[in-house]
Amino acid sequence: MIALVFFLALGGLGAYLAGIAGLNGIRHLEEVGEPAEALVRYRAPGPDDTAPPPHPLLQFTTRTAEVVEVFSPVASSRAHPLRPGALVRLRYDPADPRQVLLEGRQRRGVERVFVLLGVTALLTAVVLLVVSP
């Protein structure tokens, strides 16, 4: 029982910290991020590829005229397609332009689910520890 409680608490703590880190990253980019417009690009498929990658490349220019190319932090979907040649708005961290946030696709819900699952696992571990003989 102690092993179960330990692993449940450890997993819960990991999920909680991952969710908090994700929410802090989103907030940081919203506060200090520089706006930019990025061109959506797909890399040419290789001989082993059967479909284009779900995370396309985004190419944009920073205020210091540096051209940056990064993979999109979110995948293209039917609801929010990222088509080659399209322009998207993003925010990038001036200290590290490879850290980007697509405007309107912050994924706060996913991060909040991690926090909620982490807290639930931690509370379950505490209850099991208290109730177990």
Backbone hydrogen bonds, N-H to C=O, Kabsch-Sander energy under -0.5 kcal/mol:
donor,donor_aa,acceptor,acceptor_aa,energy
5,V,1,M,-2.5
6,F,2,I,-2.6
7,F,3,A,-2.6
8,L,4,L,-2.5
9,A,5,V,-2.6
10,L,6,F,-2.6
11,G,7,F,-2.6
12,G,8,L,-2.4
13,L,9,A,-2.6
14,G,10,L,-2.2
15,A,11,G,-2.4
16,Y,12,G,-2.6
17,L,13,L,-2.6
18,A,14,G,-2.2
19,G,15,A,-2.3
20,I,16,Y,-2.5
21,A,17,L,-2.5
22,G,18,A,-2.2
23,L,19,G,-2.4
24,N,20,I,-2.5
25,G,21,A,-2.3
26,I,22,G,-2.1
27,R,23,L,-2.4
28,H,24,N,-2.6
29,L,25,G,-2.2
30,E,26,I,-2.1
31,E,27,R,-2.0
32,V,28,H,-2.8
33,G,28,H,-0.5
33,G,29,L,-1.2
34,E,92,Y,-2.9
36,A,90,L,-2.3
38,A,88,V,-3.1
39,L,59,Q,-2.9
40,V,86,A,-2.8
41,R,57,L,-3.3
49,D,46,G,-0.9
57,L,41,R,-2.9
58,L,70,V,-3.6
59,Q,39,L,-2.3
60,F,68,V,-2.5
62,T,66,E,-2.6
65,A,62,T,-1.8
68,V,60,F,-3.2
68,V,66,E,-0.6
70,V,58,L,-2.3
72,S,56,P,-2.9
76,S,54,P,-2.8
77,S,80,H,-1.4
83,R,81,P,-0.6
85,G,40,V,-3.1
86,A,83,R,-2.2
88,V,38,A,-2.4
90,L,36,A,-2.5
91,R,101,L,-2.1
92,Y,34,E,-2.2
93,D,96,D,-0.7
93,D,99,Q,-1.9
96,D,93,D,-0.6
99,Q,96,D,-2.5
100,V,98,R,-0.8
101,L,91,R,-2.0
103,E,89,R,-1.8
105,R,102,L,-2.0
111,E,107,R,-1.5
112,R,108,R,-2.6
113,V,109,G,-2.0
114,F,110,V,-1.9
115,V,111,E,-2.0
116,L,112,R,-2.7
117,L,113,V,-3.0
118,G,114,F,-2.3
119,V,115,V,-2.6
120,T,116,L,-2.5
121,A,117,L,-2.5
122,L,118,G,-2.4
123,L,119,V,-2.7
124,T,120,T,-2.4
125,A,121,A,-2.2
126,V,122,L,-2.2
127,V,123,L,-2.6
128,L,124,T,-2.6
129,L,125,A,-2.2
130,V,126,V,-2.3
131,V,127,V,-2.7
132,S,128,L,-2.1
